[in-house]
């Protein structure tokens, strides 16, 4: 699964456990990218992962309320 191209419709249809699992994967990937100082294309991927993480957390918050 491509974490950068995860759609809102996919996220809204998932259970909370799957949402938590995706959040962990995104956070791991972000940590690896932050440590990769000499990576050529890390800026775009980092930005995309941060946006996806924000979407995941937003959808989870909307489901809660």
N, C-alpha and C positions, 0 to 999 in steps of 0.2 A: 504494500500500500504506500502510495506516495503521500507523505505527510504534508507537503507544501500545497498540494492540489486537492485537499479534502474539502468537500462542499458542505454547505449548511444543511441541505436536505439529508445528507448522509449522517451528519452529526445529530440532527433532531430525531432520527429514527433509532438511535442507539440507546442501549441501557447505560446506567450510570457506571457500572463496572468497566464497560468498554471505553467509556469516556475517560475514566481515570487512567486506564492502560495507555490510551493515546496520549494523554497529557504527560505521562512518565516518559514515553518514547520521544516526544518532542523535546522535553527538557534535557534528556540524555544527549540528543543530537545537537542541541544548542550548546551544551557544555563542551562537546567534542569540537565544534566549530570555533568556539572561543579560544580553545587551546591551540588550534591550528593557525599559528601566526602567519605562516608563509603560504597559506592557501590562496589560489588564484581567484576563485569565484565564490568565496565565502560570504561576501557582503549581501548579494542577492538572495542567497539561500537562507541566510540568517534572518533577513527581513521577512521573507515568506514564512519561515517557521514561527517567528514572533507573532505575525498576523494570524496564523492558524491557531496558535496557542490562545490568543485573545478570543478568537471565535469559539473555541472549545469551552473556555471559561464563561463566556457570555451565554452560550446555549445552556450550560449547566445551571447558571444563575436564573435564567428564565424559567427553566423547568421547576426549580425550587419554589419560586414565588407564585 
